[in-house]
Amino acid sequence: MKNLLKKYKSVIKFILTFLIVYLVLSLCYKLYLDMSSGSKYYPDIITNLVAKQSSELVGAMGYDVHYLAHENEPSLKLILNGKYVARVVEGCNSVSVIILFVAFMVAFAGRLKPTFFYTLAGGVLIYAVNIIRIAILSIGLYNYPWRREILHTAIFPLIIYGMVFILWMFWVNRFSSINKKHE
């Protein structure tokens, strides 16, 4: 047993670090969501900001767009040219994806400064791509409503998770201290 622990020490350390960071950040995010209940920025500040920024991007592409609180659930409706095309729920705000990214980065950390800046830049990139994703998805749903399933459940999740995967692979292959140990 001792030999197995020694042999897989780095794997066990990675898994434990990842799980601890992921659980702590998820708990903090849940507390944030609980505290956001009843906020003037419905349903929470980040989701509201994502809906606002996505709407502004769609508007910059020539559409008449606005967002408003959904009357039956904690989400915001996106209305394009008078047509309700999408809703922005808490799960659309990219925070959960960023938490997953940060947990991986901490578990695969290299030197402090590059890890911090890569994680920060990656989080900002994930957030920005998510805004673009929601804007394009909304326009796609407006113009091609019969493609709703493929757009929402396949293509656009692939964009955000694919980008996260590429960021991880780039990090592991270029900067990770674990990669350096095996050279």
N, C-alpha and C positions, 0 to 999 in steps of 0.2 A: 504494500500500500504506500509506504514511504517513497519507494522508487517511482511509483506512478505519479504521486504528487510532485516529486522533483522533476520528473520528465515533462509533465504538462503544466508546470508552474506558470508559464507565460499565458497559456490558454485559460487557465483558471483565473488568473489575475485579470485578464481582459474581460471575461464573462462577468466576474464579480463587480469590477469597476463599471462596466456598461450598465449592469442591472441597478446598481446603487445610484448612479448618476441619473439614469432614466426614471427610476422611482421617485427620487427626490425632486427632480424638475417637474415630473407629472403631478406630484402632490402640491408643489408650489403653484402650478398652473390651475389645478382644481380649486385651491384656496382663492386664487385671483378670480376665477369664474364665480365662485360663491359670493365673494365680496362685490362683484360687479352687478349682482341682481338688484334691479331697481335704479340703476345708473341712468343718467339722462342720455347716455350713448348706448342705445339699445342694440343688441342684447348684451354686448360688452364693448369696451373701448376698441379693442383690436379688431374684432369682427366688423364693427361700425366703420372703422378707418379703412379696412380692406374693401368694403362695399363702396365707400366714398371714392377711394382712389381708382377702383375698377370702373366705376361710373364715369369719372373724369377722363379716364383713358378711352373708354367707348365714345364719350362725347367728343373727344379730340379727333376721332375717326369719322365724325360727321353725323352721328346719330343723336336724336333727341332722347336723352336718357335721364332717369332719376331713380332714386331708391327710396323705399319707405318700409316702415315696420310691418311685418306680416301679422295679421290679426289673430291667427290660430296657433302660432308656434314662435319660439325665440329665433327669429331669422329676419332678414331684410330682403324684400322683393326688388329685383332689378326690372325696370320697365323701359323697354326700347320702343321708340316711336308709338307709344300708347299700348304696347303689347307686353304683358307679363311673361318674361322669358326664363328667368332663373331666380333662385333664392340663394342668399349667402348665409350659411349657418356657421356656427362656431367651428365645425370641422373643416371649413373652407378657408380659414384664416392663416393657415400654414404653421401655426405655433406647434402643433403636435409633430409635424415633420421636422421642424427646427429642433425640437427637443430630442428626437431620434438622432438627428445629425450631430448635435452637441454631445450626446452620450457616447456615440461612436468615436468622435474626435478625442474626447477625454480618455476613453479606454485605449485608444491608439496614439496617445500623445507622444510627441517628440519633445524638442526643446520648448520651453515655456513661451517665448516671444513668437516664434513662427506658428505654434499651435494656436495661441490666442488670436493672432491676426487672421490666420486661415479660417478659424472657426467663426470669427466675427464676419469676415467677408463672405463666407459660405452662407451664413444665416441671412445676411442682407440680400445675397443673390437669390436664395430660395424664396424669400419674401417678395422680391421684385418679380421673379418669374411667375410666382403665384398670382400676382396682380394681373400680369399680362395673360396668364392662362385663363383667369376668370373673364377678362374682357373679351378674349377671342372666343371662349366657350359661349358667352352671352350672344355675341354676334352670330356665331355658328347656329345656336339654338333659334335665333330670330330668323335667319335665312334658310335653315335646313331643319325644321322641327322634327321631321321624320327620322333624323339621324341622332336623336336625343340619347338613346342607349349607348351607341358606340362612342359618341363624343364624351359623354359624362363618365361612363364606366370603364372605358378602355384607353382612348387616345390621350385625354388630358391627365388622368392619373399617371400614365406612362411617362408623360413629359416631366412631371414634378419628381416622381420617384426615380426615373431614369437619370435626371440631373443630379439628384442626391447620390446615386450609385456612382456616377462618373466622378463627382467631387471626392467621394471616399476612395475610389481606386487611385485617383491622382495623388491624394494625400499619402496613401499607403505606399505607393511606388516611388514617390519623390521625397517625402519628408519624415515619414514615421520612423521613430527610433527602433521599432521592431524590424523594419526592413533593413536598417543599418546593421543590426546584430547578425543578420544572415548573409551579409556580403563578404 
